[in-house]
Amino acid sequence: MAAKKKTAKKSPKTKSKSLPKRSEVAVGDTWDLTSLYDSPEAWEKDFAKLAKKEAGFEKFKGTLAESGAALAACLKFDLEVDRLAERIGTYAFLKTTENQADDEAQRRIARYQSVASKLGQAASYISPEIQAISSKRLGELLDEKPMKPYRLMVERMTRYKKYTLSKKEERILAMQSEMSSAAGQAFRQLLDADLKFGTLKNEHGEEVELANSNLSEFLVSPDRNVRKAAFHQYYAQFKAHENTLAATLSGSVQRDVYYAKVRGYDSAIHQALYADDVPQSVYDNLIQSVHNHLPALHRYYDLRRRKMKLRDIHHYDTYVPILSDIKTRHSWDEAVEVIMDALIPLGNEYCDVLKKGLTTARWSDRYPNAGKQSGAFSCGTFDGAPYILMNYKPDVLDDVFTLAHEAGHSMHSYYSAGNQPYQYYNYTIFVAEVASTFNEQLLSQYMQENADDDKQRAYLVNRDIDAIRGTIIRQTMFAEFEKITHAMCEAGEPLTVRTFQEAYLGLLKKYFGPDFAIDDELSLECFRIPHFYRAFYVYKYATGLSAAIALSKRVLNGGASELNDYLNFLKGGCSKYPLDLLRDAGVDMEQPAAVDTALAHFEGLVDELDGLL
């Protein structure tokens, strides 16, 4: 837009800031996907190979009990297919995230999902056939030399024996894979492509497009009018689409409950925790520990209200730093440098590999563009680089911490893929959140230790408080919502706009406390959380940070042995169950002590902030 002439009688018109098109983004700011495929044409060649693999499963049917060699041959083939599918599917997925409105990318992922579904159907007999083998015969097979690489894999598979159906029933369930993901796909399309939030003026008077990817930029504005306007304008779209959103979320919950019932689990949460061999007591202890420490959270909100000189405090007042006059700006390169300085305790190899990945090797897709998937993630594969999607904003300090967080995931992938065979490299989410928040802990401590003065330290302590609040306490609130809504569905209670909002509002009141001003729109937040479409995932953020606080202190206060324990944890992949991997690293998550210690740390930070301010 051309600049307008200023006149004495009219206010100057501002330039409107729009997100760039994907084609306008500098190549150096995008990820380099050539570790997966050089081009869409190379992808097509492997996709054609994958599509032909379906017939290969047939020859193994009925042979799995014959010998260890026969069983090993089947598992080897299945893993080879899965490894190829991982590479193909990851490339297709990453291309969709670049621009959710890219028809070619959407067709590519849809084609992959169709073939993956057929492969799943073709392979669906493997688990039931193995589980049908008598315990005595299976033990004999596992003792044979060809089965040594697959022994743990089969032992884990047979854990599911009582929850595995007949071959025909398993095939039917496998055929439902595309259909079962429809609710989540509809939500992502609505959230990232179809919902339009309009534009509004930021604190500089600039007209800026509001989107999922930059909402946080408005919520950290020192101008309360900007924060308030962004909050209400954003949630107006959710109000306008609340029935559609409630239907998609209901569909996701019903899917979880359906699969749990069909397989014979006690509940959806039982099925979700079973894969990691995590007792429900870990989930319930987390919620109870957070409940026990909510008075400290309420005290923090009151401290925030007082120091910000507010009559009342709203949700849109909880993201901006209390000391909002302190400005922070880190270019991408500056963010990488401070992260590398903070991670020095992890050793030269860790830091050298990561720095190259974040710079010349182009692991990360850095900045927002039109249609790009919101948020951030790390996506590691066995054969490709561990990619990072960011929507990095130089003026948002949390984005520096987000980059450190996702880098922790990526280095976990790097070490696991480099030290485990394919069948044991893919670590679970439960331990993944330890590796990511561990990095945030090191970064937080480094920046506080190197603060210029008490005011800057207070700013960073405030940020640390908010990180624990967001990762342990807020995610636990989400986890409790998931537990409540799935229990409602299992009890036959309707899941509607009203019942979802009532359940969520009850939690908002409990967690935010009696003196917090809850806007009517805030109960709509339950319809905008993407993780609700992967139920019983978010509690792992809370347990992960709790473990990370303990392990980071152990590494910083320890020596070579403690560092070695942690690096071995990163190299462990899924070679052991999550709780066992963490015990080896130095923390026992079956005990409430780790969560209680993290929340006691939170209380100490609140006291420190009160003193600094």
C-alpha positions as CSV (number, residue, x, y, z in Angstrom):
1,M,0.0,0.0,0.0
2,A,1.4,3.4,-0.9
3,A,2.0,5.9,1.8
4,K,-0.7,8.6,2.1
5,K,0.1,12.3,2.4
6,K,-0.3,13.7,5.8
7,T,-2.6,16.7,6.2
8,A,-3.3,19.0,9.1
9,K,-6.9,18.0,9.4
10,K,-6.6,14.2,9.2
11,S,-4.8,11.5,11.1
12,P,-2.1,9.7,9.1
13,K,-3.2,6.3,7.7
14,T,-1.1,3.4,8.7
15,K,0.2,0.6,6.5
16,S,-1.5,-2.7,6.9
17,K,0.7,-5.6,7.9
18,S,-0.3,-8.9,6.3
19,L,1.4,-12.2,6.6
20,P,3.6,-13.0,3.5
21,K,2.6,-15.7,1.1
22,R,4.6,-18.9,1.3
23,S,6.3,-18.0,-2.1
24,E,7.5,-14.7,-0.6
25,V,9.4,-16.3,2.3
26,A,13.2,-16.3,1.9
27,V,14.6,-19.8,1.3
28,G,17.1,-19.5,4.1
29,D,14.2,-19.0,6.6
30,T,12.5,-22.2,5.6
31,W,13.4,-25.8,6.4
32,D,15.3,-27.9,4.0
33,L,13.4,-31.1,3.5
34,T,15.9,-32.8,1.2
35,S,17.0,-35.2,4.0
36,L,13.6,-36.7,3.3
37,Y,13.1,-36.0,-0.4
38,D,14.8,-33.8,-2.9
39,S,11.5,-33.0,-4.7
40,P,7.8,-34.0,-4.9
41,E,8.9,-36.2,-7.9
42,A,11.3,-38.2,-5.6
43,W,8.4,-38.5,-3.1
44,E,6.2,-39.9,-5.9
45,K,8.7,-42.6,-6.7
46,D,8.8,-43.9,-3.1
47,F,5.1,-43.5,-2.7
48,A,4.6,-45.8,-5.7
49,K,6.9,-48.3,-4.0
50,L,5.0,-48.1,-0.8
51,A,1.6,-48.6,-2.5
52,K,3.0,-52.0,-3.9
53,K,4.0,-53.2,-0.4
54,E,0.4,-54.2,0.5
55,A,0.6,-57.5,-1.3
56,G,3.8,-58.4,0.5
57,F,2.1,-59.1,3.8
58,E,0.0,-62.0,2.5
59,K,2.9,-64.5,2.3
60,F,3.5,-64.3,6.0
61,K,0.0,-65.2,7.1
62,G,-0.3,-68.4,9.0
63,T,3.5,-68.8,9.3
64,L,4.4,-66.9,12.4
65,A,4.5,-69.8,14.8
66,E,6.6,-72.0,12.5
67,S,10.0,-70.8,13.6
68,G,11.9,-67.8,15.0
69,A,13.2,-67.1,11.5
70,A,9.7,-67.0,10.0
71,L,8.4,-64.7,12.7
72,A,11.5,-62.5,12.4
73,A,11.1,-62.3,8.6
74,C,7.5,-61.0,9.0
75,L,8.5,-58.4,11.6
76,K,11.5,-57.3,9.5
77,F,9.2,-56.7,6.5
78,D,6.6,-54.9,8.5
79,L,9.3,-52.6,10.0
80,E,10.8,-51.9,6.6
81,V,7.3,-50.9,5.3
82,D,6.7,-48.8,8.4
83,R,10.1,-47.0,8.0
84,L,9.4,-46.1,4.4
85,A,5.9,-45.0,5.3
86,E,7.3,-42.8,8.1
87,R,9.6,-41.0,5.7
88,I,6.8,-40.6,3.0
89,G,4.2,-39.6,5.6
90,T,6.4,-37.1,7.4
91,Y,7.3,-35.3,4.1
92,A,3.6,-35.1,3.2
93,F,2.7,-33.8,6.6
94,L,5.4,-31.2,6.7
95,K,4.4,-29.8,3.3
96,T,0.8,-29.4,4.5
97,T,2.0,-27.3,7.5
98,E,3.7,-24.8,5.2
99,N,0.3,-23.7,3.9
100,Q,-2.9,-25.3,5.1
101,A,-4.7,-24.0,2.0
102,D,-2.3,-25.7,-0.4
103,D,-4.5,-28.1,-2.4
104,E,-1.5,-30.1,-3.8
105,A,-0.2,-30.7,-0.3
106,Q,-3.6,-31.7,1.0
107,R,-4.0,-34.2,-1.9
108,R,-0.6,-35.6,-1.2
109,I,-1.4,-36.2,2.5
110,A,-4.8,-37.7,1.7
111,R,-3.2,-40.1,-0.8
112,Y,-0.7,-41.1,1.8
113,Q,-3.3,-41.7,4.4
114,S,-5.3,-43.8,2.1
115,V,-2.4,-46.1,1.3
116,A,-1.4,-46.1,5.0
117,S,-4.9,-47.3,5.9
118,K,-4.7,-50.1,3.3
119,L,-1.3,-51.1,4.7
120,G,-2.6,-51.1,8.2
121,Q,-5.4,-53.4,7.0
122,A,-3.0,-55.7,5.3
123,A,-0.8,-56.0,8.4
124,S,-3.7,-56.1,10.9
125,Y,-3.4,-59.9,11.2
126,I,0.2,-59.8,12.7
127,S,-0.6,-58.9,16.2
128,P,-3.6,-61.2,16.6
129,E,-1.6,-64.1,15.1
130,I,1.3,-63.6,17.4
131,Q,-1.0,-63.3,20.4
132,A,-2.7,-66.5,19.4
133,I,0.6,-68.4,19.8
134,S,0.7,-70.3,23.1
135,S,2.9,-68.8,25.8
136,K,5.2,-71.9,25.8
137,R,5.6,-71.8,22.0
138,L,6.2,-68.0,21.9
139,G,8.9,-68.4,24.6
140,E,10.6,-70.9,22.4
141,L,10.4,-68.6,19.4
142,L,11.8,-65.7,21.3
143,D,14.8,-67.7,22.4
144,E,15.8,-68.3,18.8
145,K,18.7,-66.2,17.5
146,P,16.8,-64.5,14.6
147,M,14.3,-63.0,17.2
148,K,16.9,-61.3,19.4
149,P,16.4,-57.8,17.7
150,Y,12.6,-58.2,18.1
151,R,12.2,-59.8,21.5
152,L,11.2,-56.6,23.4
153,M,8.9,-55.6,20.5
154,V,7.0,-58.9,20.7
155,E,6.8,-58.9,24.5
156,R,5.2,-55.4,24.3
157,M,2.8,-56.6,21.7
158,T,1.6,-59.5,23.7
159,R,0.8,-57.2,26.6
160,Y,-2.2,-56.2,24.5
161,K,-3.4,-59.8,24.1
162,K,-6.6,-59.3,26.2
163,Y,-7.4,-56.1,24.4
164,T,-6.8,-57.5,20.9
165,L,-9.8,-58.7,18.8
166,S,-10.2,-61.3,16.2
167,K,-8.4,-60.9,12.8
168,K,-11.6,-59.9,11.1
169,E,-12.5,-57.4,13.9
170,E,-8.9,-56.0,13.8
171,R,-9.2,-55.5,10.1
172,I,-12.5,-53.6,10.5
173,L,-10.9,-51.3,13.0
174,A,-7.9,-50.8,10.7
175,M,-10.3,-49.8,8.0
176,Q,-11.7,-47.0,10.2
177,S,-8.4,-45.2,10.5
178,E,-9.1,-42.4,8.0
179,M,-12.7,-41.9,9.3
180,S,-11.5,-41.7,12.9
181,S,-9.3,-38.8,12.2
182,A,-12.0,-36.7,10.5
183,A,-12.9,-34.7,13.6
184,G,-9.3,-33.6,14.2
185,Q,-8.7,-32.8,10.5
186,A,-11.9,-30.7,10.4
187,F,-10.8,-28.8,13.5
188,R,-7.4,-28.0,12.0
189,Q,-8.9,-26.9,8.7
190,L,-11.3,-24.7,10.5
191,L,-8.7,-23.3,12.9
192,D,-5.9,-22.6,10.5
193,A,-7.6,-22.0,7.2
194,D,-11.3,-21.1,7.4
195,L,-11.5,-18.9,10.6
196,K,-10.8,-15.3,9.7
197,F,-10.1,-13.0,12.7
198,G,-9.8,-9.7,10.9
199,T,-7.3,-7.0,11.6
200,L,-6.7,-4.6,14.6
201,K,-4.3,-2.0,15.6
202,N,-1.3,-2.9,17.8
203,E,0.3,-0.6,20.4
204,H,2.1,1.2,17.6
205,G,-1.1,2.1,15.7
206,E,-0.3,-0.4,13.0
207,E,-3.2,-2.3,11.4
208,V,-2.2,-6.0,11.7
209,E,-3.9,-9.2,10.7
210,L,-4.9,-11.3,13.7
211,A,-4.3,-15.0,13.4
212,N,-3.8,-18.1,15.5
213,S,-0.1,-17.8,14.8
214,N,0.3,-14.3,16.2
215,L,-2.4,-14.0,18.9
216,S,0.3,-14.3,21.6
217,E,2.0,-11.2,20.1
218,F,-1.1,-9.2,21.0
219,L,-1.6,-10.7,24.4
220,V,1.9,-9.6,25.5
221,S,1.2,-6.0,24.4
222,P,1.8,-3.5,27.2
223,D,-1.3,-1.7,26.0
224,R,-4.3,-3.3,27.8
225,N,-6.7,-2.0,25.2
226,V,-4.8,-3.9,22.5
227,R,-4.9,-7.1,24.6
228,K,-8.5,-6.8,25.4
229,A,-9.5,-6.0,21.8
230,A,-7.5,-9.0,20.5
231,F,-9.0,-11.3,23.1
232,H,-12.6,-10.4,22.3
233,Q,-12.1,-10.2,18.5
234,Y,-10.4,-13.6,18.5
235,Y,-13.1,-15.3,20.5
236,A,-15.9,-13.8,18.6
237,Q,-15.0,-16.2,15.8
238,F,-15.3,-19.2,18.2
239,K,-18.6,-17.9,19.5
240,A,-19.8,-17.7,15.9
241,H,-18.7,-21.3,15.2
242,E,-19.4,-22.8,18.6
243,N,-21.8,-25.5,17.4
244,T,-19.4,-26.8,14.7
245,L,-16.5,-26.7,17.2
246,A,-18.5,-28.6,19.8
247,A,-19.5,-31.2,17.3
248,T,-15.9,-31.8,16.2
249,L,-14.7,-32.0,19.8
250,S,-17.6,-34.3,20.7
251,G,-16.6,-36.5,17.8
252,S,-13.1,-36.8,19.0
253,V,-14.1,-37.8,22.5
254,Q,-16.6,-40.3,21.2
255,R,-13.9,-41.9,19.1
256,D,-11.7,-42.3,22.1
257,V,-14.5,-43.9,24.1
258,Y,-15.6,-46.1,21.3
259,Y,-12.1,-47.7,20.7
260,A,-11.6,-48.2,24.5
261,K,-15.0,-49.9,24.8
262,V,-14.5,-52.1,21.7
263,R,-11.2,-53.3,22.9
264,G,-12.4,-53.9,26.5
265,Y,-10.4,-51.3,28.4
266,D,-11.8,-50.0,31.7
267,S,-12.0,-46.5,30.2
268,A,-10.5,-44.2,27.5
269,I,-7.9,-43.0,30.0
270,H,-7.0,-46.5,30.8
271,Q,-6.3,-47.3,27.2
272,A,-4.3,-44.1,26.7
273,L,-2.0,-44.7,29.7
274,Y,-1.6,-48.5,29.0
275,A,0.7,-48.0,26.1
276,D,3.3,-46.3,28.3
277,D,2.7,-48.7,31.2
278,V,1.8,-45.6,33.4
279,P,-0.6,-46.3,36.3
280,Q,-3.6,-43.9,36.5
281,S,-2.2,-42.9,40.0
282,V,0.4,-40.9,38.2
283,Y,-2.4,-38.9,36.4
284,D,-4.5,-38.6,39.5
285,N,-1.6,-37.6,41.7
286,L,-0.7,-34.9,39.3
287,I,-4.1,-33.3,39.5
288,Q,-4.2,-33.6,43.3
289,S,-0.8,-32.1,43.8
290,V,-1.8,-29.1,41.6
291,H,-5.0,-28.7,43.5
292,N,-3.0,-28.6,46.8
293,H,-0.9,-25.8,45.5
294,L,-3.6,-23.6,43.9
295,P,-3.5,-21.1,46.7
296,A,0.0,-20.1,45.6
297,L,-1.3,-19.6,42.1
298,H,-4.2,-17.4,43.3
299,R,-1.6,-15.4,45.3
300,Y,0.4,-14.9,42.2
301,Y,-2.6,-13.6,40.3
302,D,-3.2,-11.1,43.0
303,L,0.5,-10.1,43.0
304,R,0.2,-9.6,39.2
305,R,-2.9,-7.5,39.6
306,R,-1.4,-5.3,42.2
307,K,1.9,-4.7,40.5
308,M,0.2,-4.0,37.2
309,K,-2.1,-1.5,39.0
310,L,-5.3,-3.2,37.8
311,R,-8.6,-3.0,39.5
312,D,-9.4,-6.5,38.4
313,I,-7.4,-9.1,36.4
314,H,-8.6,-10.9,33.3
315,H,-7.2,-13.7,31.2
316,Y,-5.8,-11.3,28.7
317,D,-3.7,-9.7,31.5
318,T,-1.9,-12.9,32.3
319,Y,0.6,-13.2,29.4
320,V,2.1,-9.7,29.4
321,P,5.2,-9.4,31.6
322,I,4.4,-7.5,34.8
323,L,7.4,-5.3,34.0
324,S,6.1,-4.5,30.6
325,D,8.4,-1.5,30.1
326,I,11.3,-3.9,29.6
327,K,11.7,-4.6,26.0
328,T,13.3,-7.8,24.6
329,R,14.3,-8.5,21.1
330,H,16.2,-11.5,19.8
331,S,16.8,-12.0,16.1
332,W,16.8,-15.6,15.1
333,D,20.6,-15.7,15.2
334,E,20.7,-14.0,18.6
335,A,18.2,-16.5,19.9
336,V,20.3,-19.4,18.7
337,E,23.4,-17.9,20.3
338,V,21.8,-17.4,23.8
339,I,20.3,-20.9,23.6
340,M,23.7,-22.4,22.8
341,D,25.4,-20.5,25.7
342,A,22.7,-21.8,28.0
343,L,23.1,-25.4,26.9
344,I,26.9,-25.6,27.3
345,P,26.5,-27.9,30.4
346,L,25.3,-30.6,27.9
347,G,28.7,-30.8,26.2
348,N,30.3,-29.9,22.9
349,E,28.7,-32.6,20.8
350,Y,25.2,-31.7,21.8
351,C,25.8,-28.0,21.2
352,D,27.7,-28.4,17.9
353,V,25.1,-30.6,16.3
354,L,22.2,-28.4,17.4
355,K,23.8,-25.1,16.3
356,K,24.4,-26.5,12.9
357,G,20.8,-27.7,12.7
358,L,19.4,-24.3,13.6
359,T,21.6,-22.4,11.2
360,T,23.2,-23.9,8.1
361,A,21.5,-27.2,8.1
362,R,18.1,-25.5,8.1
363,W,16.2,-27.9,10.4
364,S,13.7,-25.1,11.2
365,D,10.9,-23.3,9.3
366,R,11.2,-20.0,11.1
367,Y,8.6,-17.4,10.6
368,P,4.8,-17.0,10.1
369,N,3.3,-17.0,6.6
370,A,-0.2,-17.0,5.3
371,G,-1.9,-20.4,5.8
372,K,1.0,-21.8,7.9
373,Q,0.0,-24.1,10.7
374,S,0.0,-22.2,14.0
375,G,2.2,-23.0,17.0
376,A,5.4,-24.9,17.0
377,F,6.5,-28.5,16.9
378,S,9.4,-30.8,16.4
379,C,9.1,-33.7,13.9
380,G,11.8,-36.3,14.1
381,T,12.2,-39.3,11.9
382,F,14.7,-42.2,11.7
383,D,16.0,-41.3,8.3
384,G,15.6,-37.5,8.1
385,A,16.6,-34.4,10.0
386,P,14.6,-33.7,13.2
387,Y,12.6,-30.7,11.8
388,I,11.2,-27.8,13.8
389,L,8.2,-25.7,12.8
390,M,8.2,-22.2,14.4
391,N,6.2,-19.1,14.0
392,Y,9.1,-17.1,15.5
393,K,8.6,-13.4,16.5
394,P,11.7,-11.5,17.5
395,D,9.8,-9.3,20.0
396,V,8.3,-12.3,21.9
397,L,10.7,-13.7,24.6
398,D,8.6,-16.8,24.9
399,D,9.5,-17.7,21.3
400,V,13.2,-18.0,22.3
401,F,12.1,-20.5,25.0
402,T,9.9,-22.2,22.5
403,L,12.8,-22.6,20.1
404,A,14.9,-24.1,23.0
405,H,11.9,-26.4,23.8
406,E,11.6,-27.7,20.3
407,A,15.3,-28.0,20.0
408,G,15.2,-30.4,23.0
409,H,12.8,-32.6,21.1
410,S,14.9,-32.5,18.0
411,M,18.1,-33.5,19.8
412,H,16.2,-36.3,21.6
413,S,15.3,-37.5,18.1
414,Y,18.8,-37.1,16.9
415,Y,20.3,-39.1,19.8
416,S,17.6,-41.8,19.7
417,A,17.8,-42.4,16.0
418,G,21.6,-42.5,16.2
419,N,21.7,-45.1,19.0
420,Q,18.7,-47.3,18.6
421,P,17.4,-49.6,15.8
422,Y,14.3,-48.4,14.1
423,Q,11.9,-50.5,16.2
424,Y,13.2,-48.9,19.4
425,Y,14.2,-45.3,18.4
426,N,10.8,-43.6,18.6
427,Y,10.5,-42.4,22.1
428,T,7.1,-41.8,23.7
429,I,5.6,-38.4,24.4
430,F,5.9,-39.0,28.1
431,V,9.7,-38.7,28.0
432,A,9.7,-36.3,25.1
433,E,8.4,-33.5,27.3
434,V,11.3,-34.0,29.7
435,A,13.9,-33.4,27.0
436,S,12.2,-30.2,25.8
437,T,11.5,-28.6,29.1
438,F,14.9,-29.6,30.4
439,N,16.3,-27.2,27.8
440,E,14.0,-24.4,28.9
441,Q,15.2,-24.9,32.5
442,L,18.8,-24.4,31.5
443,L,17.9,-21.4,29.4
444,S,15.9,-19.8,32.2
445,Q,18.6,-20.2,34.8
446,Y,21.3,-18.9,32.4
447,M,19.4,-15.8,31.6
448,Q,18.5,-15.1,35.2
449,E,22.2,-15.5,36.2
450,N,23.3,-13.1,33.5
451,A,20.6,-10.5,34.1
452,D,21.9,-6.9,34.1
453,D,20.1,-5.8,37.3
454,D,17.3,-6.8,39.7
455,K,14.6,-5.3,37.4
456,Q,15.7,-7.6,34.5
457,R,16.0,-10.5,36.9
458,A,12.5,-9.9,38.1
459,Y,11.3,-9.9,34.5
460,L,12.9,-13.3,33.9
461,V,11.7,-14.7,37.2
462,N,8.2,-13.5,36.2
463,R,8.7,-15.4,32.9
464,D,9.8,-18.5,34.8
465,I,6.7,-18.4,37.0
466,D,4.5,-18.1,34.0
467,A,6.3,-21.0,32.3
468,I,5.6,-23.3,35.2
469,R,2.1,-21.9,35.5
470,G,1.5,-22.6,31.8
471,T,3.2,-26.0,31.6
472,I,2.4,-27.7,34.9
473,I,-0.7,-25.9,36.2
474,R,-2.5,-24.9,33.0
475,Q,-1.8,-28.3,31.3
476,T,-3.1,-30.1,34.4
477,M,-6.3,-28.1,34.1
478,F,-6.5,-29.3,30.5
479,A,-5.8,-32.8,31.6
480,E,-8.6,-32.6,34.2
481,F,-11.0,-31.3,31.5
482,E,-10.1,-34.3,29.3
483,K,-10.7,-36.7,32.2
484,I,-14.1,-35.1,33.0
485,T,-15.4,-35.0,29.4
486,H,-14.4,-38.5,28.6
487,A,-16.1,-39.7,31.8
488,M,-19.2,-37.8,30.8
489,C,-19.3,-39.5,27.5
490,E,-18.7,-42.9,29.1
491,A,-21.6,-42.2,31.4
492,G,-23.9,-41.4,28.5
493,E,-24.1,-37.7,29.2
494,P,-24.5,-35.4,26.1
495,L,-21.5,-33.5,24.9
496,T,-22.9,-30.2,23.7
497,V,-21.9,-26.5,23.6
498,R,-23.5,-26.1,26.9
499,T,-22.1,-29.1,28.7
500,F,-18.6,-28.5,27.4
501,Q,-18.6,-24.9,28.5
502,E,-20.1,-25.8,31.9
503,A,-17.4,-28.3,32.6
504,Y,-14.7,-25.9,31.4
505,L,-16.1,-22.9,33.4
506,G,-16.0,-25.0,36.6
507,L,-12.3,-25.6,36.1
508,L,-11.6,-22.0,35.2
509,K,-13.2,-20.9,38.5
510,K,-11.2,-23.5,40.5
511,Y,-7.9,-22.8,38.9
512,F,-8.1,-19.0,38.6
513,G,-9.6,-18.5,42.0
514,P,-12.5,-16.4,43.4
515,D,-10.9,-13.0,42.7
516,F,-10.2,-13.5,39.0
517,A,-12.5,-11.8,36.5
518,I,-13.6,-14.6,34.0
519,D,-14.9,-13.2,30.8
520,D,-17.9,-15.0,29.3
521,E,-15.9,-15.9,26.2
522,L,-13.2,-17.7,28.2
523,S,-15.3,-20.8,28.5
524,L,-15.0,-21.0,24.6
525,E,-11.3,-21.8,25.1
526,C,-12.1,-25.5,25.4
527,F,-12.9,-25.4,21.6
528,R,-9.5,-24.0,20.5
529,I,-7.0,-26.4,22.1
530,P,-5.6,-28.6,19.4
531,H,-4.3,-31.1,22.0
532,F,-7.8,-32.0,23.0
533,Y,-7.9,-34.0,19.7
534,R,-5.1,-36.2,21.1
535,A,-6.6,-36.9,24.4
536,F,-4.6,-37.6,27.5
537,Y,-1.5,-36.1,26.0
538,V,-1.3,-32.8,27.8
539,Y,-0.7,-34.2,31.3
540,K,2.7,-35.3,30.0
541,Y,3.7,-31.6,29.6
542,A,3.2,-31.3,33.4
543,T,4.9,-34.5,34.4
544,G,7.7,-33.7,31.9
545,L,8.5,-30.3,33.3
546,S,8.4,-31.7,36.8
547,A,10.9,-34.3,35.9
548,A,12.9,-31.7,33.9
549,I,13.3,-29.4,36.9
550,A,14.7,-32.3,39.0
551,L,17.0,-33.6,36.2
552,S,18.3,-30.1,35.3
553,K,19.3,-29.5,38.9
554,R,20.9,-32.9,39.0
555,V,23.0,-32.2,35.9
556,L,23.9,-28.6,36.9
557,N,24.9,-29.6,40.4
558,G,26.5,-32.9,39.4
559,G,29.4,-34.0,37.3
560,A,30.2,-36.3,34.3
561,S,28.2,-39.2,35.8
562,E,25.0,-37.1,36.0
563,L,25.4,-35.7,32.5
564,N,26.1,-39.2,31.2
565,D,22.9,-40.5,32.8
566,Y,20.9,-37.7,31.1
567,L,22.5,-38.2,27.7
568,N,21.9,-42.0,27.9
569,F,18.3,-41.1,28.6
570,L,18.2,-39.1,25.4
571,K,19.8,-42.1,23.6
572,G,17.3,-44.5,25.0
573,G,14.4,-44.1,22.6
574,C,11.8,-46.5,23.7
575,S,14.2,-49.3,24.6
576,K,12.5,-49.2,28.1
577,Y,9.2,-48.0,29.4
578,P,9.1,-44.2,30.2
579,L,9.1,-44.5,33.9
580,D,12.1,-46.9,33.8
581,L,14.0,-44.6,31.5
582,L,13.4,-41.7,34.0
583,R,14.4,-43.8,37.0
584,D,17.7,-44.6,35.3
585,A,18.2,-40.8,34.6
586,G,17.5,-40.1,38.3
587,V,13.9,-39.3,39.0
588,D,10.9,-41.5,40.0
589,M,7.7,-40.2,38.6
590,E,5.5,-42.7,40.4
591,Q,6.0,-40.7,43.5
592,P,4.3,-37.3,43.9
593,A,7.6,-35.8,45.2
594,A,8.7,-34.6,41.7
595,V,5.5,-32.6,41.1
596,D,5.4,-31.3,44.7
597,T,9.0,-30.2,44.4
598,A,8.3,-28.3,41.1
599,L,5.3,-26.6,42.7
600,A,7.3,-25.7,45.8
601,H,9.8,-24.1,43.4
602,F,7.0,-22.2,41.9
603,E,6.0,-20.9,45.3
604,G,9.6,-19.8,46.0
605,L,9.7,-17.9,42.7
606,V,6.5,-16.1,43.6
607,D,8.1,-15.0,46.9
608,E,11.2,-13.9,45.1
609,L,9.3,-11.9,42.5
610,D,7.3,-10.2,45.3
611,G,10.6,-9.2,46.9
612,L,12.2,-8.0,43.7
613,L,9.2,-5.9,42.8
